[in-house]
Amino acid sequence: MIDVEIYKNKNKKEHPMKWLNTFTATALLCISTLTLAEVGPWGLEAHNKDNDIQVFTRVVENSPLKEFKGVTHIKADVASFVALLLDFEMATSWLHNVIEFKVMDAPSDTESVIYTVNKTPWPITNRDVYIRTAMSADKLGAVTLSFTAESNSAEKNKDYIHMPELVGTWIFTPMEEGMVEVTYQVHANPGGSLPNWMVNAIVIETPLKTLLNLRKVIKSEKYQNKSYGFLDKALAIGQGVGPDQRVL
């Protein structure tokens, strides 16, 4: 049995595209808006010491759900996490309570429009959402996947309640001795109403169980020894390599 301490909060081309720039600006604006809104301080909610996972939450003004942030450290290559994120067929096996994950569009190798369905306990209605994602890397080799809800999604499924708002990030930061710090941060408006017990469970269980699953699947052989152009280019810039010498 895993020991988890629960805390109560005391307080198809790889080059810049107009679409990507617009999306990135929008995602940053959403995150900045959260930062400038009435938000409380981060508070530690759960700590799985055996698997080095911490879950933090904070209150967001006029929101039924707190924002959550899960953090863990794993010995792996950053490229392995990129491989996992791009393995769309496996998404429902490790993203907690995601029961449908469908790629609707892929403007480039690092951008996607995805439709997801999130399971909720009976008799509460499942939630669905269309999200735009964009992946980027900095010169130190850290990879960020930003995602935000599509406000004007093409279709509405009457079987589900549509989530009107969702913004989040996956950040994979290389550290010493081959370790990578993994940060999973999300704030969402689930739409409709949810009982208090479920609201409290979502913001702890979602990052905790997702990161537990990630720690298991990232060791799979199919995610090892990978290379991606956008990451190689970012690292080349950080190393001062000229354009003609960069890995394409």
CORMOJO-V484432 format. One record per run of one state. SS is the DSSP state (@ for helix, = for strand, . for the rest). FROM is the first residue (numbers start at 0). TO is the last residue. If there is no record, write none. Layout:
BEGIN
ss={SS	SS}
from={FROM	FROM}
to={TO	TO}
END
This chain:
BEGIN
ss={.	=	.	@	.	=	.	=	.	=	.	=	.	=	.	@	.	@	.	=	.	=	.	=	.	=	.	=	.	=	.	@	=	.	@	.	@	.	@	.	@	.}
from={0	3	6	17	36	38	39	42	48	52	58	59	60	66	75	77	85	87	94	97	108	110	118	126	137	142	149	160	162	164	174	175	178	189	195	217	220	223	228	238	242	245}
to={2	5	16	35	37	38	41	47	51	57	58	59	65	74	76	84	86	93	96	107	109	117	125	136	141	148	159	161	163	173	174	177	188	194	216	219	222	227	237	241	244	247}
END
